[in-house]
Amino acid sequence: MSNGLSLADQITVELRADIIGGRLLPGMPLVESELVNSYNASRNTIREALHRLGQEGLALYVRHKGVVVRRLGHDDIRDLFRVRRTLELQAIANARPLREQQSDRMLDAIEAADLAREREDWRAVGTHGLRFHQHVVGLLDSPLFDEFFTNVVAQLRLVFCNAPDEAQFQAPWLMRDRIIYQWLAEGDRTSAGQAMETYLDDSERLLLSMFSQS
């Protein structure tokens, strides 16, 4: 393929994008025969893609059900936020003044989340919010970290799907993303880092609380 990815790789990327976009939800079956038809691929190729999705922690095989989109739990949330603190806080601590392209990408994600909020499309609000945090990690200028964090974002998207009221869950974070962006745009890494640390602490606490009540 022109992008250098095998068909199995490309299908894995697209399935992961469907998870990040909220189109594939926890517990949904990933039916082999349907995917064969959707992607015009062989069963072996689909099985390889599903195996990779499982390796990424996004799918699992359930006896008598086949492969399903994975549901995450308390331990997964704690581990995801351990990773987020490591990468996002490090990215801010070492950030150079934002290049125009970096600033534009962050602002585009925030404004897209704003528009989604006006439409009351809360799933899209969460997806664009996560994209902003991908751009924060992008300040590390590491394609390996970018790829790894895309998988983290997909798992976070699955966690968000468990919110009993996604509007109530998503509403507070958009303004906080904007504040973090403003500190970064002004070159104040200390304030941006403190705002991000508080953001991550509060987000983790809320998600763990939601899972305790579900």
Legacy VTK file of the C-alpha trace (Angstrom):
# vtk DataFile Version 3.0
C-alpha trace
ASCII
DATASET POLYDATA
POINTS 214 float
0.000 0.000 0.000
1.188 3.540 -0.689
1.435 4.427 3.010
3.686 1.457 3.696
1.110 -0.336 5.867
-0.066 -3.862 5.199
-3.816 -4.370 4.789
-3.981 -5.875 8.293
-2.176 -2.815 9.667
-4.543 -0.473 7.838
-7.629 -2.307 9.145
-6.216 -2.170 12.675
-5.693 1.593 12.302
-9.255 2.081 11.037
-10.805 -0.036 13.792
-8.807 1.912 16.367
-10.030 5.161 14.791
-13.615 3.875 15.089
-13.021 3.311 18.800
-11.518 6.791 19.269
-14.450 8.271 17.357
-16.932 6.494 19.612
-18.357 4.370 16.803
-17.238 1.094 18.398
-18.300 0.800 22.030
-17.275 -1.539 24.868
-18.799 -4.993 24.468
-19.622 -4.590 20.777
-18.873 -7.739 18.761
-16.253 -7.574 16.034
-17.776 -10.130 13.690
-15.195 -11.681 11.425
-17.540 -12.312 8.476
-18.858 -8.736 8.573
-15.335 -7.309 8.635
-14.345 -9.534 5.707
-17.156 -7.951 3.681
-16.576 -4.396 4.934
-12.875 -4.388 4.098
-12.932 -6.843 1.199
-10.193 -8.756 2.993
-9.441 -12.402 3.629
-10.352 -14.066 6.917
-6.658 -14.435 7.731
-6.110 -10.698 7.271
-9.096 -9.878 9.498
-7.895 -12.339 12.140
-4.456 -10.711 12.061
-6.010 -7.249 12.504
-8.187 -8.451 15.403
-5.170 -10.092 17.005
-3.287 -6.784 16.834
-6.260 -4.961 18.288
-6.158 -7.455 21.150
-2.447 -6.850 21.656
-3.228 -3.132 21.955
-5.724 -3.842 24.735
-8.706 -2.747 22.652
-10.371 -6.100 21.987
-10.508 -9.539 23.530
-11.798 -12.999 22.733
-14.817 -14.096 24.763
-15.809 -17.743 24.727
-19.049 -18.379 22.804
-19.109 -14.728 21.693
-15.954 -14.283 19.652
-13.946 -11.066 19.585
-15.523 -8.031 21.260
-14.450 -4.484 22.003
-12.878 -4.545 25.451
-14.394 -3.158 28.642
-11.865 -1.551 30.946
-11.846 -1.462 34.743
-10.335 0.316 37.754
-6.821 -1.055 37.294
-6.827 -0.026 33.636
-7.859 3.526 34.540
-5.062 3.842 37.093
-2.523 2.542 34.589
-3.755 4.831 31.807
-3.416 7.871 34.036
0.025 6.767 35.164
1.009 6.849 31.491
-0.761 10.175 30.914
1.090 11.840 33.779
4.409 10.518 32.530
3.964 11.671 28.929
1.795 14.790 29.172
3.593 16.370 32.125
6.995 15.552 30.615
5.911 17.060 27.300
4.898 20.300 29.011
7.982 20.431 31.255
10.303 20.178 28.253
8.184 22.211 25.828
9.799 24.875 23.736
7.729 27.889 22.642
4.872 26.580 20.513
5.512 26.568 16.801
2.663 27.992 14.735
1.657 24.550 13.486
1.583 23.113 17.023
-0.495 26.020 18.282
-2.917 25.727 15.356
-3.450 22.009 15.921
-4.230 22.491 19.609
-6.565 25.390 18.936
-8.315 23.481 16.136
-9.024 20.583 18.528
-10.389 22.940 21.190
-12.589 24.804 18.717
-13.877 21.531 17.231
-14.800 20.421 20.760
-16.559 23.761 21.279
-18.623 23.274 18.123
-19.492 19.719 19.157
-20.634 21.033 22.533
-22.933 23.525 20.803
-24.439 20.586 18.883
-24.645 18.648 22.165
-22.609 15.908 20.508
-20.867 14.916 23.717
-19.149 11.899 22.251
-17.438 14.177 19.727
-16.550 16.617 22.527
-14.647 13.806 24.218
-12.954 12.730 21.004
-11.739 16.257 20.157
-10.645 16.758 23.767
-8.504 13.658 23.522
-7.059 14.970 20.273
-5.908 18.087 22.113
-4.036 15.895 24.583
-2.474 13.980 21.691
-1.087 17.297 20.468
0.324 17.954 23.950
2.197 14.639 23.791
3.221 15.643 20.267
5.402 18.344 21.859
7.848 15.538 22.660
8.539 15.263 18.906
8.595 11.466 19.101
6.710 9.400 16.500
7.018 6.376 18.820
5.350 8.218 21.690
2.697 9.549 19.296
1.852 6.025 18.139
1.835 4.672 21.683
-0.358 7.499 22.958
-2.872 6.941 20.146
-3.488 3.530 21.697
-3.813 5.138 25.147
-6.376 7.564 23.706
-8.385 4.678 22.246
-8.485 2.992 25.647
-9.527 6.279 27.297
-12.330 6.592 24.755
-13.598 3.175 25.899
-13.459 4.351 29.510
-15.451 7.502 28.694
-18.201 5.393 27.125
-19.052 4.099 30.588
-20.093 7.538 31.835
-23.803 7.293 32.755
-24.239 10.919 31.664
-21.620 11.809 29.085
-22.802 15.428 28.884
-22.210 15.908 32.590
-18.880 14.122 32.378
-17.484 15.978 29.342
-18.730 19.499 30.072
-16.072 20.648 32.610
-12.950 19.697 30.671
-13.172 21.911 27.615
-12.473 25.157 29.462
-9.617 23.495 31.315
-8.083 22.378 28.020
-8.307 25.959 26.800
-6.554 27.260 29.934
-3.722 24.736 29.493
-3.411 25.820 25.870
-3.270 29.498 26.845
-0.462 28.870 29.333
1.463 26.935 26.684
0.883 29.647 24.098
2.265 32.206 26.555
5.290 30.012 27.219
4.424 29.514 30.917
5.345 25.852 31.311
5.050 25.926 35.098
1.430 27.105 35.094
0.555 24.782 32.195
2.096 21.830 34.049
0.254 22.627 37.269
-3.034 22.994 35.397
-2.451 19.673 33.614
-1.539 17.871 36.833
-4.731 19.065 38.523
-6.721 18.172 35.397
-5.393 14.612 35.371
-5.929 14.138 39.117
-9.531 15.326 38.875
-10.275 13.319 35.738
-8.889 10.097 37.200
-10.804 10.611 40.445
-14.069 11.183 38.588
-13.635 8.155 36.329
-12.805 5.868 39.245
-15.840 7.183 41.083
-18.064 6.505 38.055
-16.824 2.946 37.793
-17.449 2.389 41.522
-21.072 3.427 41.054
-21.685 1.386 37.909
LINES 1 215
214 0 1 2 3 4 5 6 7 8 9 10 11 12 13 14 15 16 17 18 19 20 21 22 23 24 25 26 27 28 29 30 31 32 33 34 35 36 37 38 39 40 41 42 43 44 45 46 47 48 49 50 51 52 53 54 55 56 57 58 59 60 61 62 63 64 65 66 67 68 69 70 71 72 73 74 75 76 77 78 79 80 81 82 83 84 85 86 87 88 89 90 91 92 93 94 95 96 97 98 99 100 101 102 103 104 105 106 107 108 109 110 111 112 113 114 115 116 117 118 119 120 121 122 123 124 125 126 127 128 129 130 131 132 133 134 135 136 137 138 139 140 141 142 143 144 145 146 147 148 149 150 151 152 153 154 155 156 157 158 159 160 161 162 163 164 165 166 167 168 169 170 171 172 173 174 175 176 177 178 179 180 181 182 183 184 185 186 187 188 189 190 191 192 193 194 195 196 197 198 199 200 201 202 203 204 205 206 207 208 209 210 211 212 213
